Structures are given as C-alpha cells and as structure tokens.
Amino acid sequence: MAIARRALLLSLTAALAFFPPSPSGICADEVPPAEAGLVAPDPVVADPAEPTDGEPAVAEITGPRDLLFDAGATRAAIADLVADGVDQVLLLQVTFTDASMTVAAAAAFPATPLSIWAVPEPRLGGRLRLNAFCGLNLASHALGRNGREFGWLYAAPDAAGLDSALADLLAGKRRSGRMRPHGSRTEPGPRAKAVAASLAGRRIGRIGAHPEGFDTCAYDAGRLNDLTGLQVEEIALEALFDAARALPAEAAAAPRAEAAAQLSGLDAVDQDQLDRSLRLKAALDGIRAEGRFDAFAIRCWPETFTEYGGAVCGPVAMMGEARVPCACEADVYGAATQLLLQEVAGAPVFLADLVDLDPGDDTGVVWHCGQAPISMRAPAAQATATVHTNRRMPLLYEFPLKPGRVTFMRLSQAFGTPKMIIASGEVLDRPMAFTGTSGVVRFDTPAERMLGHVIGSGLEHHMALAYGDHAPMLRETAAALSLLVMEL
C-alpha cells in the first residue's frame, strides 16, 4: 500500500493538514484562543494519488495537534516537519493572522506542494470572530509576491462535497494560478487624464509602520511617486499620540459634536476613552493642516489601544467623510487607491476587507471594524457609537452599508507588478452581516468564480469602495497612468 506523508500544523490563523505549517502569531487585535476551536483531522485520509501497488493509497498525517499561537512555536513545528520529510504541507486557516509564518513555511518546503484550507463563519450579525478568508487573502498576496503557487480551499468542514474538494486539493487540482492583467482597451479621455494628473504633488502622511507580516501594506515611496506623482512623508506614531495628548481639553468638543450628530449611544461608551479617541481626530486635523496632507496611512493597532488608550477608527470615519481618506495598517497604496477612486467618484470612499464569499448565496461581505463614512449608512438603519470588538475601546461607527451600485478598486502590487484591479457589484438591502461597518455585496462576477479571481489575482486584502459605476473611467485612468488592468 502506498502511503503519502502529509504535514499538519494547527495555528490560530493557518493550519491544516498534510503537513501544514502554521501561520505566525495571532495578530494583536484578532481572535482570542477560546473562540478559535479546531478539531484535528483523522490521522488517515484517502490519497487521490495513484497507488504504486494496486491498492488504495492513504495519507499519514503528521504534525502538532495543538494550535500554534506564536512564531517561536510555529518555527519549531516547521523544523520538526522538515526533519520528518513530508510529501505535502496543508495549512488550516482557522482565523485571520499575518502571513509571515505562511511565507516561512513555504520557504522551508521549497519543492513540497503547499495548500491552505480556510474556513467560513456564519453571518450572524455579531462580531467577526475568525475572519479566515481575509487571512487566506493576505497569505495569497504574500505567497504571490514570493513567487510561490499553492493550493487553496474555502469551505466549511460540513460543506456538501467536501470529500471531493479535499481530494482535488491534494491531487493538485485546486492551484492558485495567476490571473494575467491586460492593457487598456480604450484611450484615456480628457477627464481621465485630469484625474491622473491630479495625483501629482498630493501628499500622504504615513503614521507608523505597517504590521509585520502584512506584505499587502509594503511600499516603496519612489516607485509610488514614479507611478502616480504622489508624495509620502513618514511620521512617527508617537508623534500622533503626543499631539493628541497635548491638545487643550476643549479640543475634543468639535469632533464630539460631529459624532453626536451622526451616532446614537455616544454617552454609553467609556467617556475617558472616547475623549482620547476624539483627540486623535483633532490631532489628525492639525497634522494635516501643518503638513498639507491629502490622505493618511495609519498604524491603527495595537499601539492606539495598548499605548494610547483610544481607537482611531471613528476619527478615520470622520476624516473619510470629509474626503481626507485614511488607510488602516499604514497601507500607503491603500491611501493612494482611496485618493484616486475618490477623485473619480467625486464622493467619499471606504477602504474595506473582503471577509466572505458564499457561492450558495452568490454574495460576498465587505467589512471594516467601524470606519466607513457616515454617508454610506443604510437609510433605514441607525448609526451607533460602539467599541472595538477585540480591544473594547471607542470610538467606532456601526451601521450596515446602504443598497446601491458600487465599484471596487485597488492600486495593486500583486506578483511584484503595478496594476489596477477593478470589480463591480451591488450592495444589497440585507441585515448587517457583522458588527462594525459592513455590507453584503452581489458582485457582477458569480461568487464561485470571484473566489478564484481573488486568489489568482494576488489581490491585497484592502480594496476601496465607492458608490456608482466607475469602472469605465477607472479603465481610462489606468491607461493615463500606463497601468495594466485586472478585472475580477
């Protein structure tokens, strides 16, 4: 009987089967261990490979049966699997985490097939507890930037047809592949040329560095300037905190009045933490005026909570409504994306994560913790003041997105090549899928195909959203910027 050895690594973020490596540590903002239950697979499963002796082949599963919570434990598990000599590595993406350990596992097994199985979570209207799809998205981009193809599966453990899907995964039939961008099919008109030209000389303030393992947020200021004419100035995160702390007591009055006019429940959150959060809005206004910034890319966690004591998410929502877009996780290309899409749309934009795609319902969910512009609120919904779902500090906005036609765009560095990635769809009139600011979207591309496109494109985990059908003008603008285009 032929026996193929598979490695299993279980981590809070990624881990799976046949000798999977587990992703690095849980991101400081992410799911507590108690909420990331995982049952190890049975030790023997059917192997789709052809047996060598005429008998059905089986796979021997090896690797730790405990979740791997940090880089040290994960590196030790990877070393053990390297010594063990496995035939495949399968990561189980249980929740969201950074991609550093996924990349480390791929490097440790350069000639060994690598796959990732991510698990959906139900849309129950509560907190987004696992966010495994976003973790898969992050890993996909990082592996693509490192030239590593991989297999992937996004399915619940009890999904219909799971046995067949896993067999295909292990047989190498569910590879990530690589979508190819195309050149512009139209010449840029005067407006597209004006949009492209409007970026030149605009300034992005990068406040703090992006988190480790977030390759999606990496950037080169010189290349971005060559591409768009945008300028980036780096600002220490502590400078923002110092500016907020130094403000007089009355500095929070104006942003509080703005929030009170938009949100219910402002008096129900911790008032000291709320004051610190609103001071960040006033501090950002001051930094913007002094530095003549048009957008920010802000390291929004964990230090805003652990060192400063208040969330920047609500202030980001206010800044976005005022058309000073702010990108989370110090995502400079995300801020550049927002500036461009805002110029095309002539309206506020929202930098969101794609956190679910459900082929059965033919919909996806776009979400962020609580920072969408208030003008995107569904008319029938009351916007409320809330706290960060993991850090439990205000101020965040909470509401479902309004129904309507939307366009998504990303200035992307997928596979190391600059391009514009575009998608279109419709936000549906649905209950809020997850707390924070979120919307249920029916993309123009069916959800099952969209899954493959997101992975095959190497898309970053942030895309900007604007209401309206802006794809034609974006294609022209891409041509004006000499950018290739990829349409999901």
C-alpha positions in Angstrom: 0.0 0.0 0.0 1.3 3.4 -1.0 1.5 5.9 1.9 1.9 9.6 1.3 3.1 11.6 4.3 1.3 14.8 4.9 2.2 17.5 7.5 -0.4 19.1 9.8 0.2 22.4 11.5 -2.6 23.9 13.5 -2.4 27.6 14.2 -4.8 30.2 15.2 -4.5 31.6 11.8 -3.5 29.0 9.4 -3.1 25.3 9.8 -4.1 22.3 8.1 -3.3 19.1 7.1 -1.0 17.1 5.3 2.0 18.6 6.9 0.8 22.1 7.1 2.8 24.9 8.5 1.0 27.2 10.8 1.0 31.0 10.4 2.8 33.2 12.7 1.3 34.6 15.8 -2.2 35.8 16.1 -2.5 39.4 15.2 -2.8 41.5 18.4 -6.3 42.6 17.5 -7.6 39.2 16.5 -9.5 36.3 17.8 -9.0 35.1 21.4 -7.9 31.5 21.7 -11.2 30.4 23.2 -13.0 31.4 20.1 -10.8 29.5 17.6 -11.9 25.9 18.3 -10.3 23.4 15.9 -10.5 19.6 15.7 -7.6 17.8 14.2 -8.5 15.7 11.2 -8.4 11.9 11.4 -4.9 10.5 11.0 -5.6 8.7 7.8 -7.4 10.0 4.8 -7.8 8.9 1.2 -5.0 10.0 -1.0 -6.0 10.9 -4.6 -2.6 10.0 -5.9 -2.4 6.8 -7.9 -1.1 3.9 -5.8 2.0 2.2 -6.8 1.0 -1.3 -5.8 -2.6 -1.5 -7.0 -4.1 -0.9 -3.5 -5.8 2.3 -2.4 -3.3 4.9 -1.2 -3.6 6.5 2.2 -2.1 9.7 3.7 -0.4 9.7 7.0 -1.0 12.9 8.8 1.9 14.3 10.9 2.5 17.5 12.8 1.3 19.0 16.1 -2.3 18.6 17.2 -2.4 21.9 19.1 -2.9 25.4 17.8 0.3 27.3 17.2 -0.1 30.8 18.7 3.3 32.4 18.1 6.2 32.5 15.7 8.5 30.5 18.0 6.2 27.5 18.3 5.5 27.6 14.6 9.1 27.7 13.6 9.8 24.8 15.9 6.9 22.8 14.3 8.2 23.7 10.8 11.7 22.4 11.8 10.2 19.1 13.1 8.3 18.6 9.8 11.4 19.4 7.7 13.2 16.7 9.6 10.2 14.4 9.2 10.4 14.5 5.4 6.8 15.2 4.4 5.2 15.0 0.9 2.7 17.8 1.2 2.1 20.7 3.6 -1.5 21.7 4.3 -2.3 24.8 6.4 -5.6 25.2 8.1 -6.6 28.9 8.1 -8.7 29.0 11.2 -8.7 32.7 11.7 -7.1 35.9 10.4 -3.3 36.4 11.1 -0.4 37.9 9.3 1.3 36.0 6.5 4.9 35.8 8.0 4.8 32.2 9.1 3.0 31.1 6.0 5.8 32.6 4.0 8.3 30.9 6.4 6.7 27.6 5.9 6.7 28.0 2.1 10.4 28.8 2.2 11.1 25.8 4.4 9.5 23.5 1.9 10.5 25.0 -1.5 9.8 21.8 -3.5 6.9 20.5 -1.5 3.3 21.1 -2.5 1.7 23.6 -0.3 -2.1 24.1 0.3 -4.3 26.3 2.5 -7.8 25.4 3.7 -9.7 28.4 5.1 -13.0 28.0 7.0 -16.0 30.4 6.6 -18.0 31.6 9.5 -21.8 32.3 9.6 -23.1 35.8 9.1 -25.0 36.2 12.3 -24.8 40.0 12.8 -22.4 39.8 15.7 -18.6 40.3 15.8 -16.4 39.0 13.1 -14.7 36.3 15.2 -12.5 34.4 12.8 -12.1 36.3 9.5 -10.3 33.4 8.0 -11.0 34.5 4.4 -9.1 37.7 4.9 -6.2 35.6 6.3 -6.2 33.5 3.2 -6.3 36.7 1.1 -3.3 38.0 3.0 -1.4 34.8 2.5 -2.3 34.6 -1.1 -0.8 38.0 -1.8 2.4 37.3 0.2 2.9 33.9 -1.5 2.4 35.5 -4.9 4.9 38.2 -4.1 7.4 35.4 -3.2 6.7 33.5 -6.5 5.0 30.6 -4.7 2.0 28.8 -6.2 -0.2 27.0 -3.7 -3.5 25.0 -3.5 -6.5 26.5 -1.7 -9.9 25.7 -0.5 -12.5 27.9 1.2 -15.2 25.6 2.7 -16.8 24.6 6.0 -15.9 21.2 7.5 -19.5 20.1 6.9 -19.9 21.5 3.4 -21.5 19.4 0.8 -19.0 17.8 -1.5 -16.1 18.4 0.9 -14.5 15.0 0.4 -14.3 15.6 -3.3 -13.0 19.1 -2.9 -10.3 17.9 -0.5 -9.3 15.1 -2.9 -9.0 17.6 -5.6 -6.9 19.9 -3.4 -4.5 17.1 -2.5 -4.3 16.0 -6.1 -3.1 19.4 -7.2 -6.3 20.3 -9.0 -7.1 23.5 -7.0 -4.0 25.5 -7.6 -3.9 29.3 -7.1 -2.7 30.0 -10.7 -2.1 33.5 -11.8 -4.5 35.9 -13.5 -3.0 38.0 -16.2 -3.7 41.7 -16.4 -4.4 43.3 -19.8 -3.5 46.7 -21.3 -6.0 49.4 -21.7 -8.6 48.8 -24.4 -9.5 52.5 -24.6 -7.6 55.7 -25.0 -7.9 58.0 -22.0 -10.2 60.9 -22.4 -9.6 64.4 -21.0 -11.3 63.7 -17.7 -9.2 60.5 -17.1 -6.0 62.4 -17.9 -7.1 65.1 -15.5 -7.7 62.5 -12.7 -4.3 61.0 -13.3 -2.7 64.4 -13.3 -4.5 65.5 -10.1 -2.5 63.0 -8.1 0.8 64.6 -8.8 2.1 66.5 -5.8 -0.6 65.3 -3.4 0.7 64.1 -0.1 0.2 61.0 2.0 1.2 61.0 5.7 2.3 57.5 6.7 1.9 57.5 10.5 3.7 54.5 12.0 4.9 51.4 10.1 2.7 48.6 8.8 2.4 45.5 11.0 5.0 42.7 10.5 3.7 40.1 8.0 1.4 42.5 6.2 3.2 42.3 2.8 0.0 43.8 1.4 0.9 47.1 3.0 4.5 47.3 1.9 5.5 50.2 -0.3 8.4 52.0 -2.0 7.9 55.7 -1.9 10.0 56.3 -5.0 8.1 53.8 -7.1 4.8 55.2 -6.0 5.9 58.7 -6.9 7.1 57.5 -10.3 3.8 55.8 -10.9 1.4 58.5 -9.7 3.3 61.6 -8.6 2.1 61.1 -5.0 4.5 62.0 -2.2 4.8 60.1 1.1 6.1 61.6 4.3 6.8 59.2 7.2 5.6 60.3 10.7 6.3 58.5 14.0 3.2 57.0 15.5 4.2 58.5 18.9 4.0 62.0 17.2 0.3 61.5 16.7 -0.2 60.4 20.3 1.9 63.3 21.6 -0.1 65.8 19.5 -3.4 64.4 20.8 -2.3 64.4 24.4 -1.0 68.0 24.2 -4.3 69.4 23.0 -6.4 71.5 25.4 -9.5 69.9 27.0 -11.8 71.7 24.6 -10.1 70.3 21.5 -12.4 67.2 21.6 -15.6 69.4 21.6 -15.9 69.8 17.9 -15.4 66.2 16.9 -17.7 65.1 19.7 -20.4 67.4 18.4 -19.9 65.9 14.9 -20.1 62.3 16.3 -23.2 63.2 18.4 -25.0 64.5 15.3 -24.3 61.2 13.5 -24.4 58.4 16.1 -26.7 57.2 18.9 -25.2 55.8 22.1 -22.3 58.2 22.4 -22.9 58.6 26.2 -22.9 54.9 26.7 -19.2 54.3 26.0 -16.3 54.9 28.3 -16.0 58.7 28.3 -12.3 58.9 29.1 -11.5 56.6 26.2 -13.9 58.5 24.0 -12.1 61.7 24.8 -8.8 60.2 23.8 -10.3 58.8 20.6 -11.8 62.2 19.6 -8.5 63.9 20.4 -6.9 61.8 17.7 -9.4 63.4 15.2 -8.3 66.8 16.3 -4.6 65.8 16.2 -5.0 64.5 12.6 -6.6 67.7 11.6 -3.7 69.6 13.0 -1.1 67.4 11.3 -3.0 67.6 8.1 -3.0 71.4 8.1 0.6 71.7 9.1 1.9 69.1 6.6 -0.6 69.9 3.8 -1.6 66.2 3.7 -4.3 64.9 1.4 -4.6 61.4 3.0 -3.1 59.3 5.8 -1.9 55.7 6.2 -2.1 55.0 9.9 -0.8 52.1 12.0 -4.2 51.7 13.7 -3.3 48.8 16.1 -2.2 47.6 18.6 -0.5 50.7 20.0 -3.5 53.0 19.7 -5.1 50.8 22.3 -2.1 49.5 24.3 -0.1 52.7 24.5 -2.5 55.5 23.8 -5.9 54.2 25.1 -8.4 55.1 22.4 -9.4 53.9 18.9 -8.6 55.8 15.7 -11.4 54.1 13.7 -14.1 56.6 14.5 -11.8 59.6 13.6 -11.0 57.8 10.4 -14.7 57.6 9.5 -15.0 61.3 10.1 -11.9 62.1 8.0 -13.2 59.9 5.2 -16.5 61.7 5.1 -14.5 65.0 4.9 -12.7 63.4 1.9 -9.4 63.0 3.7 -9.1 59.3 3.3 -7.2 57.2 5.9 -5.9 53.7 5.3 -5.7 51.2 8.1 -2.5 49.3 9.0 -0.3 52.0 7.4 -1.3 50.8 4.0 0.2 53.5 1.8 -1.0 52.0 -1.5 -4.4 51.8 0.1 -4.4 55.5 0.8 -3.3 56.1 -2.8 -6.1 53.9 -4.0 -8.6 55.9 -2.0 -7.4 59.2 -3.3 -7.7 58.0 -6.9 -11.1 56.4 -6.5 -12.4 59.5 -4.6 -11.3 61.7 -7.4 -13.1 59.5 -10.0 -16.2 59.2 -7.9 -16.4 62.7 -6.5 -17.6 61.2 -3.2 -16.2 59.6 0.0 -14.7 56.2 -0.3 -14.3 53.3 2.1 -11.2 51.0 2.4 -12.6 47.6 3.2 -11.7 44.0 3.7 -13.5 41.3 1.7 -14.2 38.9 4.6 -16.5 36.3 2.9 -17.7 34.9 -0.4 -20.6 32.5 -0.4 -21.3 30.7 -3.7 -24.6 29.3 -2.3 -26.0 32.8 -1.8 -23.9 34.3 -4.6 -22.8 37.2 -2.3 -19.7 38.5 -0.5 -19.3 40.6 2.6 -17.1 43.7 2.8 -16.3 45.0 6.2 -14.1 47.0 8.4 -14.1 47.4 12.2 -16.1 50.7 12.2 -14.7 53.4 9.9 -16.9 53.8 6.8 -18.0 57.3 6.0 -21.4 58.1 7.5 -22.9 58.9 4.1 -22.7 55.2 3.3 -25.1 54.3 6.1 -28.3 52.4 5.1 -31.2 55.0 5.4 -33.3 52.6 7.5 -30.5 51.9 10.0 -29.5 53.9 13.0 -25.7 54.5 13.2 -24.5 53.8 16.7 -21.3 54.5 18.6 -19.5 51.4 19.6 -16.2 49.9 20.8 -13.6 47.9 19.0 -14.8 44.3 19.1 -11.5 42.9 20.4 -10.0 45.9 22.3 -13.3 47.1 23.7 -12.4 50.8 23.3 -14.3 53.5 21.5 -14.9 55.2 19.1 -16.1 53.1 16.2 -19.1 53.6 13.9 -21.6 50.8 13.5 -24.1 50.5 10.6 -24.9 48.5 7.5 -23.9 49.9 4.1 -26.7 51.4 2.0 -28.0 49.5 -1.0 -26.7 50.6 -4.4 -24.3 50.1 -7.2 -20.7 50.1 -6.1 -17.2 49.9 -7.7 -14.1 48.5 -6.0 -10.6 49.3 -6.9 -7.0 48.7 -5.8 -3.7 50.1 -7.0 -2.0 46.7 -6.6 1.5 45.4 -6.4 0.4 41.8 -6.8 3.2 39.5 -8.1 5.5 42.5 -7.9 4.0 44.3 -10.9 1.9 47.6 -10.6 -1.6 47.3 -11.9 -5.1 48.5 -11.2 -7.6 45.8 -10.0 -11.3 46.6 -10.6 -14.5 44.9 -9.5 -18.2 46.0 -9.6 -21.3 44.9 -7.9 -24.4 45.8 -5.9 -24.7 46.3 -2.1 -27.9 44.5 -1.2 -30.6 45.5 1.3 -29.6 42.9 3.9 -29.2 42.8 7.6 -25.8 43.7 8.9 -23.6 40.6 8.5 -21.0 41.5 11.1 -20.7 44.4 13.6 -18.8 47.4 12.6 -19.4 48.8 9.1 -20.2 46.1 6.6 -22.3 45.3 3.6 -23.5 42.3 1.7 -22.5 42.6 -2.0 -23.5 40.7 -5.1 -20.6 41.1 -7.4 -21.1 41.1 -11.2 -18.9 38.0 -11.3 -20.6 35.0 -9.6 -19.2 34.4 -6.2 -17.7 31.0 -7.0 -15.7 32.5 -9.8 -14.9 35.5 -7.7 -13.2 33.3 -5.1 -10.8 32.0 -7.8 -10.2 35.5 -9.1 -9.3 37.0 -5.7 -6.8 34.2 -5.1 -5.5 34.1 -8.7 -5.1 37.9 -8.9 -2.9 38.0 -5.8 -5.1 40.9 -4.6 -4.2 42.8 -1.4 -6.6 42.5 1.5 -7.8 46.1 1.2 -9.9 47.5 -1.7 -11.5 50.9 -1.9 -15.3 51.1 -2.4 -17.3 54.0 -3.9 -20.9 54.1 -4.8 -21.7 54.3 -8.5 -20.4 52.6 -11.7 -16.9 54.0 -12.1 -15.2 51.1 -13.9 -15.2 52.7 -17.4 -13.5 55.9 -16.0 -11.1 53.8 -14.0 -10.0 51.9 -17.1 -9.3 55.1 -18.8 -7.4 56.5 -15.8 -5.3 53.3 -15.7 -4.4 53.9 -19.3 -3.5 57.5 -18.5 -1.2 56.2 -15.7 0.2 53.5 -18.0 -1.1 50.8 -15.7 -2.2 47.3 -16.7 -5.8 46.4 -15.6 -7.1 43.3 -14.0 -10.9 42.8 -13.7 -12.2 40.4 -11.1 
